[in-house]
Amino acid sequence: QVRLVESGGGLVQAGGSLRLSCVASLSIFTFKTMGWYRQGPGKERELVATIGRGADTNYADSVKGRFTISRDSAKRSVYLQMNSLKPEDTAVYYCNLDRRGFGGTIYWGQGTQVTVSS
């Protein structure tokens, strides 16, 4: 069973920064994408950013230019640097690992709360 453990959430004022981390319990050399999703109050879960095996990235329009996703395969980790945070970024952020096509399925972390005050 693959486990994903997030950390780095918290309370920050608008305009501030946070860095989320996600550590996987197994090697992340074989995967389709890793990424971050979020679910705000009363909203459905939405994509924030993903990174592929070739380090290709994809971002939601709402976070382009403010958030940066990166990964360190040796540390089995993926990161989300969040700058210029806005109150609308408030959500539970979930780490995601897609191993479909590599003998696995889609895996989720338990989530980490990010709250941005105005």
Backbone hydrogen bonds in HBPLUS format (Angstrom, degrees):
<---DONOR---> <-ACCEPTOR-->    atom                        ^
c    i                          cat <-CA-CA->   ^        H-A-AA   ^      H-
h    n   atom  resd res      DA  || num        DHA   H-A  angle D-A-AA Bond
n    s   type  num  typ     dist DA aas  dist angle  dist       angle   num
A0025-SER N   A0003-ARG O   2.92 MM  22  5.21 133.9  2.13 153.3 160.5     1
A0005-VAL N   A0023-VAL O   3.02 MM  18  5.33 160.1  2.06 143.6 149.7     2
A0023-VAL N   A0005-VAL O   2.99 MM  18  5.33 159.0  2.04 140.6 143.3     3
A0007-SER N   A0021-SER O   2.87 MM  14  5.27 138.0  2.05 148.9 152.0     4
A0021-SER N   A0007-SER O   2.87 MM  14  5.27 164.7  1.90 148.0 150.8     5
A0010-GLY N   A0113-GLN O   2.93 MM 103  6.14 116.2  2.34 138.8 156.6     6
A0115-THR N   A0010-GLY O   2.89 MM 105  6.14 168.9  1.90 158.1 158.0     7
A0012-VAL N   A0115-THR O   2.91 MM 103  6.35 157.4  1.97 163.9 171.4     8
A0117-SER N   A0012-VAL O   2.89 MM 105  6.28 154.4  1.95 148.6 156.4     9
A0016-GLY N   A0013-GLN O   2.94 MM   3  5.58 151.7  2.02 144.2 146.7    10
A0014-ALA N   A0117-SER O   2.72 MM 103  5.68 135.7  1.92 170.5 168.2    11
A0015-GLY N   A0085-LEU O   2.72 MM  70  4.88 162.5  1.75 141.0 147.3    12
A0085-LEU N   A0016-GLY O   3.08 MM  69  5.50 175.1  2.08 152.9 153.4    13
A0018-LEU N   A0082-MET O   2.93 MM  64  5.24 150.3  2.02 143.6 153.2    14
A0082-MET N   A0018-LEU O   2.79 MM  64  5.24 168.1  1.80 177.8 177.8    15
A0020-LEU N   A0080-LEU O   2.89 MM  60  4.98 163.5  1.92 142.4 142.0    16
A0080-LEU N   A0020-LEU O   2.92 MM  60  4.98 150.2  2.01 137.7 140.6    17
A0022-CYS N   A0078-VAL O   2.89 MM  56  5.28 131.0  2.13 155.2 167.6    18
A0078-VAL N   A0022-CYS O   2.95 MM  56  5.28 149.0  2.05 143.5 153.5    19
A0024-ALA N   A0076-ARG O   2.82 MM  52  5.40 166.8  1.84 162.8 167.4    20
A0032-LYS N   A0098-ASP O   2.70 MM  66  5.40 163.3  1.73 164.3 169.6    21
A0098-ASP N   A0033-THR O   2.87 MM  65  5.26 174.8  1.87 167.4 165.6    22
A0034-MET N   A0051-ILE O   2.98 MM  17  5.46 157.1  2.03 150.8 157.3    23
A0051-ILE N   A0034-MET O   2.72 MM  17  5.46 154.6  1.79 164.3 172.5    24
A0035-GLY N   A0096-ASN O   2.86 MM  61  5.06 152.4  1.93 145.1 146.7    25
A0096-ASN N   A0035-GLY O   2.83 MM  61  5.06 149.7  1.92 147.4 145.2    26
A0036-TRP N   A0049-ALA O   2.77 MM  13  5.39 159.3  1.81 161.5 167.6    27
A0048-VAL N   A0036-TRP O   2.86 MM  12  5.44 153.1  1.93 151.7 147.3    28
A0049-ALA N   A0036-TRP O   3.19 MM  13  5.39 158.8  2.24 139.7 144.1    29
A0037-TYR N   A0094-TYR O   2.87 MM  57  5.13 158.5  1.92 148.5 155.8    30
A0094-TYR N   A0037-TYR O   2.70 MM  57  5.13 163.9  1.73 145.8 151.7    31
A0038-ARG N   A0046-GLU O   2.86 MM   8  5.45 154.7  1.92 151.4 159.7    32
A0046-GLU N   A0038-ARG O   2.77 MM   8  5.45 158.9  1.81 153.7 159.5    33
A0039-GLN N   A0092-VAL O   2.92 MM  53  5.33 146.9  2.03 141.0 151.7    34
A0092-VAL N   A0039-GLN O   3.11 MM  53  5.33 167.0  2.13 129.5 129.8    35
A0043-LYS N   A0040-GLY O   2.99 MM   3  5.19 158.3  2.04 134.6 130.7    36
A0060-ALA N   A0048-VAL O   2.91 MM  12  5.20 154.4  1.98 148.0 143.6    37
A0050-THR N   A0058-ASN O   2.87 MM   8  5.21 148.9  1.97 143.3 151.9    38
A0058-ASN N   A0050-THR O   2.95 MM   8  5.21 143.9  2.08 147.2 148.3    39
A0052-GLY N   A0056-ASP O   2.76 MM   4  5.14 157.5  1.81 148.8 156.8    40
A0055-ALA N   A0052-GLY O   2.88 MM   3  4.99 153.3  1.95 114.7 116.1    41
A0063-VAL N   A0060-ALA O   3.06 MM   3  5.66 160.6  2.10 118.1 123.7    42
A0066-ARG N   A0063-VAL O   2.97 MM   3  5.43 160.5  2.01 136.3 139.4    43
A0067-PHE N   A0063-VAL O   3.04 MM   4  5.61 157.3  2.10 164.4 162.4    44
A0083-ASN N   A0066-ARG O   3.02 MM  17  5.14 156.9  2.07 134.4 141.2    45
A0068-THR N   A0081-GLN O   2.83 MM  13  5.07 149.0  1.93 142.5 152.0    46
A0081-GLN N   A0068-THR O   2.84 MM  13  5.07 163.4  1.86 157.7 154.7    47
A0070-SER N   A0079-TYR O   3.15 MM   9  5.24 155.8  2.21 132.8 136.4    48
A0079-TYR N   A0070-SER O   2.76 MM   9  5.24 167.0  1.77 151.5 153.9    49
A0072-ASP N   A0077-SER O   2.85 MM   5  5.27 162.2  1.88 145.3 149.2    50
A0075-LYS N   A0072-ASP O   3.05 MM   3  5.44 132.9  2.28 106.6 118.8    51
A0077-SER N   A0072-ASP O   3.10 MM   5  5.27 173.5  2.11 141.6 141.6    52
A0076-ARG N   A0073-SER O   3.00 MM   3  4.70 156.5  2.05  98.6 105.8    53
A0089-ASP N   A0086-LYS O   2.84 MM   3  5.38 163.0  1.87 119.6 125.1    54
A0090-THR N   A0087-PRO O   3.03 MM   3  5.63 164.5  2.06 117.9 122.0    55
A0091-ALA N   A0114-VAL O   2.97 MM  23  5.52 148.1  2.07 147.7 157.9    56
A0114-VAL N   A0091-ALA O   2.89 MM  23  5.52 163.9  1.91 161.8 167.1    57
A0093-TYR N   A0112-THR O   2.82 MM  19  5.26 172.3  1.82 149.8 147.2    58
A0112-THR N   A0093-TYR O   2.88 MM  19  5.26 145.4  2.00 137.7 148.6    59
A0109-GLY N   A0095-CYS O   3.02 MM  14  5.15 147.2  2.14 143.2 144.3    60
A0097-LEU N   A0107-TYR O   2.99 MM  10  5.09 158.3  2.03 140.6 144.3    61
A0107-TYR N   A0097-LEU O   2.81 MM  10  5.09 160.1  1.85 149.6 156.5    62
A0099-ARG N   A0105-THR O   2.85 MM   6  5.01 167.9  1.87 143.6 144.3    63
A0102-PHE N   A0099-ARG O   2.95 MM   3  5.27 152.1  2.03 134.2 133.8    64
A0104-GLY N   A0099-ARG O   3.17 MM   5  4.75 138.4  2.35 145.6 136.9    65
